[in-house]
Amino acid sequence: TFSQQAAAGSHQAALDLKWGRLKLRELSLALLQDQRARGVTASVEGRSVGASLTQDRRTVIIRFEPGIELNAGQQLRCQLAF
């Protein structure tokens, strides 16, 4: 299940894996406004994971190096800083 919450100066995204396993190297998000993201923090089940971002207009691409793996029941959370 994927969810996003956006408000002025805040953007959060969450991915809850219900079944199986998912290997993820990047996640692309669309912003509601023309904002410039300064950074990103990401965590899996509350543990910080390395993430960086690039932005092209209203699209933000979050990259996980060297990649992350989610198992059933785990949640990935990403918070953009503006």
Backbone as CSV, one residue per row, in Angstrom:
resi,resn,N_x,N_y,N_z,CA_x,CA_y,CA_z,C_x,C_y,C_z
1,THR,0.846,-1.167,0.000,0.000,0.000,0.000,0.893,1.231,0.000
2,PHE,0.578,2.187,-0.875,1.353,3.413,-0.971,0.478,4.579,-0.551
3,SER,1.053,5.503,0.233,0.309,6.701,0.627,1.246,7.904,0.621
4,GLN,0.653,9.073,0.377,1.389,10.338,0.408,0.561,11.366,1.150
5,GLN,1.237,12.229,1.870,0.592,13.362,2.512,1.426,14.587,2.186
6,ALA,0.762,15.596,1.643,1.471,16.820,1.278,0.725,18.019,1.835
7,ALA,1.488,18.953,2.349,0.959,20.226,2.840,2.040,21.262,2.572
8,ALA,1.736,22.501,2.828,2.726,23.557,2.611,3.999,23.249,3.395
9,GLY,5.101,23.081,2.689,6.384,22.839,3.339,6.609,21.437,3.851
10,SER,5.732,20.493,3.522,5.870,19.134,4.035,5.389,18.127,2.991
11,HIS,6.117,17.032,2.859,5.706,15.951,1.958,6.220,14.641,2.549
12,GLN,5.305,13.729,2.826,5.650,12.422,3.373,5.088,11.345,2.468
13,ALA,5.822,10.259,2.336,5.362,9.113,1.560,5.653,7.851,2.363
14,ALA,4.750,6.877,2.246,4.936,5.603,2.947,4.558,4.458,2.019
15,LEU,5.324,3.390,2.101,5.059,2.179,1.339,5.005,1.028,2.331
16,ASP,3.835,0.409,2.448,3.635,-0.742,3.334,3.558,-1.993,2.479
17,LEU,4.490,-2.903,2.672,4.499,-4.134,1.884,3.658,-5.195,2.587
18,LYS,2.627,-5.651,1.912,1.700,-6.614,2.510,2.156,-8.062,2.314
19,TRP,2.707,-8.384,1.130,3.120,-9.751,0.830,4.456,-9.758,0.114
20,GLY,5.167,-10.846,0.271,6.384,-11.065,-0.503,7.568,-10.224,-0.093
21,ARG,8.386,-9.908,-1.101,9.625,-9.172,-0.890,9.787,-8.180,-2.037
22,LEU,10.325,-6.994,-1.737,10.507,-5.959,-2.749,11.909,-5.377,-2.639
23,LYS,12.650,-5.432,-3.741,13.947,-4.777,-3.805,13.722,-3.438,-4.496
24,LEU,14.234,-2.378,-3.867,13.947,-1.036,-4.341,15.229,-0.215,-4.405
25,ARG,15.472,0.403,-5.554,16.636,1.275,-5.708,16.237,2.730,-5.784
26,GLU,15.016,3.004,-6.278,14.560,4.385,-6.321,13.046,4.460,-6.259
27,LEU,12.586,5.635,-5.853,11.163,5.917,-5.718,10.927,7.311,-6.271
28,SER,9.971,7.457,-7.162,9.680,8.734,-7.788,8.381,9.293,-7.215
29,LEU,8.405,10.580,-6.842,7.233,11.244,-6.277,6.925,12.502,-7.070
30,ALA,5.649,12.788,-7.236,5.217,14.024,-7.883,4.819,15.018,-6.796
31,LEU,5.335,16.238,-6.905,5.000,17.286,-5.954,3.770,18.047,-6.427
32,LEU,3.003,18.570,-5.482,1.799,19.312,-5.814,2.092,20.734,-6.263
33,GLN,3.175,21.302,-5.786,3.526,22.681,-6.086,4.951,22.753,-6.616
34,ASP,5.279,23.899,-7.199,6.666,24.134,-7.603,7.476,24.470,-6.365
35,GLN,8.018,23.445,-5.747,8.857,23.610,-4.560,10.205,22.991,-4.846
36,ARG,11.201,23.423,-4.113,12.535,22.852,-4.258,12.846,22.037,-3.011
37,ALA,13.008,20.739,-3.183,13.345,19.868,-2.053,14.826,20.049,-1.715
38,ARG,15.130,20.219,-0.432,16.520,20.386,0.026,17.145,19.063,0.426
39,GLY,16.320,18.110,0.808,16.859,16.833,1.260,15.755,15.831,1.537
40,VAL,16.170,14.630,1.884,15.222,13.563,2.182,15.766,12.720,3.330
41,THR,14.873,12.252,4.180,15.213,11.234,5.176,14.317,10.033,4.904
42,ALA,14.875,8.851,5.090,14.121,7.625,4.833,14.404,6.613,5.938
43,SER,13.396,5.794,6.226,13.570,4.758,7.241,12.727,3.545,6.889
44,VAL,13.200,2.394,7.322,12.458,1.143,7.217,12.266,0.647,8.636
45,GLU,11.012,0.568,9.046,10.676,0.125,10.405,11.424,0.940,11.457
46,GLY,11.560,2.255,11.214,12.199,3.137,12.185,13.711,3.199,12.110
47,ARG,14.331,2.353,11.281,15.789,2.364,11.103,16.134,3.211,9.889
48,SER,17.012,4.181,10.074,17.407,5.079,8.995,18.091,4.311,7.866
49,VAL,17.760,4.675,6.631,18.429,4.099,5.458,18.983,5.248,4.627
50,GLY,20.095,5.001,3.949,20.724,6.030,3.133,19.877,6.368,1.918
51,ALA,19.627,7.651,1.711,18.819,8.092,0.579,19.314,9.452,0.096
52,SER,19.253,9.656,-1.193,19.577,10.941,-1.785,18.479,11.274,-2.785
53,LEU,18.441,12.538,-3.227,17.379,12.893,-4.168,17.887,13.770,-5.290
54,THR,17.176,13.686,-6.392,17.331,14.605,-7.506,15.935,15.102,-7.834
55,GLN,15.859,16.278,-8.442,14.558,16.861,-8.730,14.558,17.465,-10.126
56,ASP,13.460,17.241,-10.845,13.232,17.860,-12.146,11.817,18.425,-12.115
57,ARG,11.724,19.727,-11.947,10.462,20.441,-11.817,9.665,19.884,-10.647
58,ARG,8.526,19.231,-10.922,7.670,18.716,-9.841,7.884,17.230,-9.559
59,THR,8.936,16.658,-10.121,9.222,15.237,-9.895,10.490,15.092,-9.060
60,VAL,10.376,14.341,-7.968,11.514,14.048,-7.095,11.819,12.564,-7.209
61,ILE,13.083,12.234,-7.425,13.507,10.832,-7.460,14.391,10.589,-6.245
62,ILE,13.940,9.682,-5.391,14.691,9.294,-4.194,15.454,8.024,-4.525
63,ARG,16.773,8.065,-4.327,17.613,6.895,-4.616,18.138,6.299,-3.320
64,PHE,18.076,4.979,-3.265,18.570,4.229,-2.112,19.827,3.487,-2.558
65,GLU,20.953,3.818,-1.949,22.214,3.167,-2.323,22.696,2.300,-1.176
66,PRO,22.964,1.063,-1.401,22.996,0.346,-2.673,21.644,-0.248,-3.056
67,GLY,20.607,0.130,-2.424,19.274,-0.437,-2.624,18.774,-0.965,-1.292
68,ILE,17.475,-1.089,-1.163,16.904,-1.630,0.060,15.999,-2.803,-0.287
69,GLU,15.733,-3.613,0.698,14.833,-4.746,0.515,13.782,-4.709,1.616
70,LEU,12.530,-4.708,1.195,11.415,-4.758,2.134,10.836,-6.156,2.132
71,ASN,10.481,-6.639,3.313,9.807,-7.918,3.454,8.373,-7.674,3.890
72,ALA,7.531,-8.657,3.696,6.119,-8.537,4.068,5.989,-8.013,5.492
73,GLY,5.121,-7.018,5.669,4.888,-6.438,6.985,5.756,-5.235,7.301
74,GLN,6.730,-4.920,6.442,7.607,-3.781,6.702,7.094,-2.519,6.010
75,GLN,7.515,-1.366,6.558,7.109,-0.077,6.015,8.328,0.788,5.720
76,LEU,8.320,1.402,4.538,9.310,2.408,4.153,8.642,3.767,4.305
77,ARG,9.312,4.697,4.986,8.806,6.060,5.142,9.850,7.035,4.615
78,CYS,9.387,8.016,3.836,10.265,9.052,3.285,9.684,10.410,3.631
79,GLN,10.547,11.325,4.048,10.149,12.690,4.414,11.026,13.654,3.633
80,LEU,10.396,14.512,2.840,11.145,15.524,2.095,11.262,16.781,2.927
81,ALA,12.418,17.431,2.848,12.645,18.718,3.529,12.669,19.806,2.473
82,PHE,11.994,20.919,2.745,11.941,22.054,1.812,12.599,23.264,2.405
